[in-house]
Amino acid sequence: MIKQFEKLSNEERDLLLEAPVLISVLASSSFNKINKLQKADAIKLSHVKTFTATPLLIPYYTELSRNFEKKI
């Protein structure tokens, strides 16, 4: 578990892990359809962030990337 998440409720934790997925879906959708290229870019970015983010955020992005592709 991410150290900074320890004091959060399960609902708050889930929301922090779901928010990037929801934002990616909104950003990649138009005309009620998800653009496949933008979806692929979002998935790729979620993986890239696991080693390019600020060191404090790397555990968050690592946790996020585990299920990102399945959730999106």
N, C-alpha and C positions, 0 to 999 in steps of 0.2 A: 504494500500500500504506500501511497505517496505520503510522506511525512506531514506535509501541510494539510492534507485531507483528513487527518486523524480526528480533529475536533468537529468535523462537519457531519451532518446527518446523512443517511443513505440517499435521501432525495436530493440533497444539495450536491453530493458527489456525482450522482447520476446526471444531474443537470450540467455540471461542469464538463462531463465527458460527452454529453449529447449535443451541447451547444455548437461546437465546430462542425458536427455532421449536419445539423439543421441549417446552419448558415451556408455551408457548401451546397446543400440541396437548393436553397433559395437562390444562391448566386449562379448555379449552373442550369436553372430551369427557365424555360420560356415557353409560352403557349401551352402550359400544363404538361410539358415534357422535359425530361432531363437531357441536356446536351451530353453526349457520350464523351467527347473530347474534354469538356470542362470537368466532367466527373472523373475521368482518368487523371487529369491534372490535380484535382483535389486529393485523390488517393496518393499520388506521387508526392505531393507536398506534405501530406501527413507523415510519410516515411522520412522524407528529407529533414523535417524539423526535429527528428529524434537525435540528430547529431549536429545540426547547425544552429539550434536555438541557444539562447542564453543558458549557461549551465544550471541555473536555478529552475528553468522550465523543462529541461530534458526529461526528468522523471514523468512529468505531466504528458509530454508528447509521446513518450514511450508507451505509457498506459493507453493513451488515446489511439495510437496507431494499431494496437492489438486487434481491435474490432472495427476500426474505421471503415474498411472496405465492405465488410458484411452489413454494417448499419446503413451505409449510404445507399 
